[in-house]
C-alpha cells in the first residue's frame, strides 16, 4: 500500500441528543459520513432516533497525518437533499506522535496510557480522553461535540495500526 502509513478503524458507537430535522415526526434518521483525504465511508441509517446506536466500524487509510478525520452527521431524506446535523474533526497528529515511539511500544503493557488529549481548537472533544496502547495498535475512546448545529455529540473509538516497516519521517 504505497504511501499509506497506517490503518484507521473508526468505531462509530452512538449519537447523543442529536438535533431534530424531520419536524413533522419530531425526530431524525441519522447516519455518519467519515472523510479522510479523498476517502469517504459511512454508517448505516438509524430511522426515527435522535439518540441512535450505530456500532459500525469504518476503515480508512492514513496517508497524510496533517489531514484531520472529518465526521459529518446527516439526516436521511427520501425526497430532498439530506440535512446536515453537525460536523466534528479529529486531529491525527497525537496518534502519529505516539506511533513514533516505534518498537518501544511493543515493550509496554497493554492498556498503557500514551497521551492525554484535552479539548482544544484542533479537535471537537467534549472532554479529555486518552490514547491507549492495545497490542499492535493504539486506541482512543472519545465523545465529540458537533459544531455548526444547536446540539449533539457522537461517541466514537479510533484504533490505528501502523503499517509494518513504515518510516515515520513525515515531519
Phi and psi in degrees as a GROMACS rama.xvg file:
@    title "Ramachandran Plot"
@    xaxis  label "Phi"
@    yaxis  label "Psi"
@TYPE xy
-59.9679  129.107  UNK-2
78.451  -0.863435  UNK-3
-94.0982  124.114  UNK-4
-95.714  -21.7379  UNK-5
-166.482  164.915  UNK-6
-109.33  128.326  UNK-7
-107.082  124.203  UNK-8
-109.875  117.157  UNK-9
-106.894  111.674  UNK-10
-94.2897  108.34  UNK-11
-88.4462  107.126  UNK-12
-81.9434  -62.385  UNK-13
-159.602  165.381  UNK-14
-107.709  149.124  UNK-15
-128.525  121.425  UNK-16
53.0891  46.745  UNK-17
-70.644  156.003  UNK-18
-71.5255  152.488  UNK-19
-81.3572  127.088  UNK-20
-118.534  -20.2391  UNK-21
-99.0485  86.3933  UNK-22
-63.266  -34.2552  UNK-23
-66.1769  -31.2837  UNK-24
-100.194  -11.3375  UNK-25
69.8233  31.3082  UNK-26
-152.418  -165.689  UNK-27
-147.186  166.03  UNK-28
-120.112  75.0894  UNK-29
-80.1332  151.94  UNK-30
-149.727  160.806  UNK-31
-116.052  134.533  UNK-32
-109.015  124.87  UNK-33
-104.98  129.485  UNK-34
-125.636  135.056  UNK-35
-146.614  122.105  UNK-36
55.4989  -122.929  UNK-37
-105.119  16.037  UNK-38
-96.6094  145.729  UNK-39
-145.166  135.782  UNK-40
-147.154  161.227  UNK-41
-144.774  161.624  UNK-42
-84.9714  175.286  UNK-43
-72.555  164.614  UNK-44
-90.7895  133.547  UNK-45
-107.536  113.613  UNK-46
-76.4272  136.08  UNK-47
58.6137  48.0855  UNK-48
-153.664  121.443  UNK-49
-91.5743  1.58108  UNK-50
-130.775  60.5193  UNK-51
-71.8172  151.31  UNK-52
-114.119  114.261  UNK-53
-95.6248  -52.7326  UNK-54
51.6313  40.1928  UNK-55
-98.2817  143.677  UNK-56
-109.118  121.259  UNK-57
-110.781  139.441  UNK-58
-118.32  131.819  UNK-59
-136.446  154.43  UNK-60
-98.5782  134.029  UNK-61
-92.8453  120.692  UNK-62
-113.496  -42.5505  UNK-63
-123.959  110.679  UNK-64
-68.8037  -8.99597  UNK-65
-85.8546  -10.2673  UNK-66
-92.8756  121.869  UNK-67
-75.4981  159.262  UNK-68
-82.413  127.881  UNK-69
-108.271  124.25  UNK-70
-113.363  122.443  UNK-71
-121.179  129.622  UNK-72
-97.9546  133.038  UNK-73
-124.862  155.466  UNK-74
-102.428  121.637  UNK-75
-72.4197  126.384  UNK-76
-118.055  144.718  UNK-77
-82.8938  -44.5325  UNK-78
-109.214  4.80644  UNK-79
-145.655  177.736  UNK-80
-64.3267  142.082  UNK-81
-62.0626  141.333  UNK-82
-87.2486  138.694  UNK-83
-74.0154  132.329  UNK-84
-116.659  11.1755  UNK-85
127.862  161.319  UNK-86
-135.032  145.857  UNK-87
-141.729  140.985  UNK-88
-112.16  147.503  UNK-89
-123.459  122.547  UNK-90
-75.9089  128.296  UNK-91
-85.3208  -19.9716  UNK-92
-53.6569  -42.3122  UNK-93
-58.8413  -33.0757  UNK-94
-69.8607  -42.1266  UNK-95
-61.8918  -42.1893  UNK-96
-59.9842  -41.0755  UNK-97
-67.6293  -41.111  UNK-98
-66.9263  -22.6384  UNK-99
-66.6683  -11.7161  UNK-100
-67.0678  -18.1581  UNK-101
56.81  -129.377  UNK-102
-65.7064  -18.6178  UNK-103
-60.5093  -28.4634  UNK-104
-63.3806  -35.5533  UNK-105
-61.4883  -21.5385  UNK-106
-92.566  -2.94267  UNK-107
-85.6431  147.089  UNK-108
-68.4746  146.007  UNK-109
-58.6993  136.58  UNK-110
95.5998  1.16088  UNK-111
-67.3249  130.087  UNK-112
-76.7542  118.412  UNK-113
-89.564  -34.5788  UNK-114
-159.587  145.571  UNK-115
-99.4577  127.395  UNK-116
-109.003  121.063  UNK-117
-94.4016  150.273  UNK-118
-60.8274  136.438  UNK-119
-156.015  -172.469  UNK-120
-71.6276  -10.6408  UNK-121
-97.8753  -6.45722  UNK-122
-139.13  172.29  UNK-123
-115.182  31.7198  UNK-124
-63.2054  136.934  UNK-125
-83.0598  -23.6471  UNK-126
-156.323  165.124  UNK-127
-64.3223  151.611  UNK-128
-145.001  174.982  UNK-129
-124.846  140.905  UNK-130
-92.1388  124.447  UNK-131
-118.714  140.379  UNK-132
-81.2661  127.149  UNK-133
-136.535  68.1034  UNK-134
48.4692  90.5854  UNK-135
76.0844  5.35055  UNK-136
-154.804  163.975  UNK-137
-115.911  148.194  UNK-138
-132.655  158.244  UNK-139
-148.918  125.04  UNK-140
-94.2551  134.751  UNK-141
-152.584  156.571  UNK-142
-112.888  125.339  UNK-143
-109.291  128.448  UNK-144
-83.9794  126.248  UNK-145
-74.8166  139.462  UNK-146
-104.858  169.899  UNK-147
62.3743  30.4101  UNK-148
-156.862  159.148  UNK-149
-68.2229  -37.4852  UNK-150
-158.425  167.506  UNK-151
127.638  142.413  UNK-152
-138.677  156.593  UNK-153
-127.841  141.122  UNK-154
-102.945  125.121  UNK-155
-136.702  162.178  UNK-156
-128.281  131.924  UNK-157
-109.168  134.577  UNK-158
-127.46  128.134  UNK-159
-121.791  129.237  UNK-160
-115.954  127.535  UNK-161
-74.8911  138.556  UNK-162
-69.9367  133.153  UNK-163
-51.9434  135.581  UNK-164
65.9529  14.9462  UNK-165
-77.1846  134.63  UNK-166
-91.3415  128.623  UNK-167
-95.7146  54.7305  UNK-168
-100.265  54.3267  UNK-169
-99.639  -7.36192  UNK-170
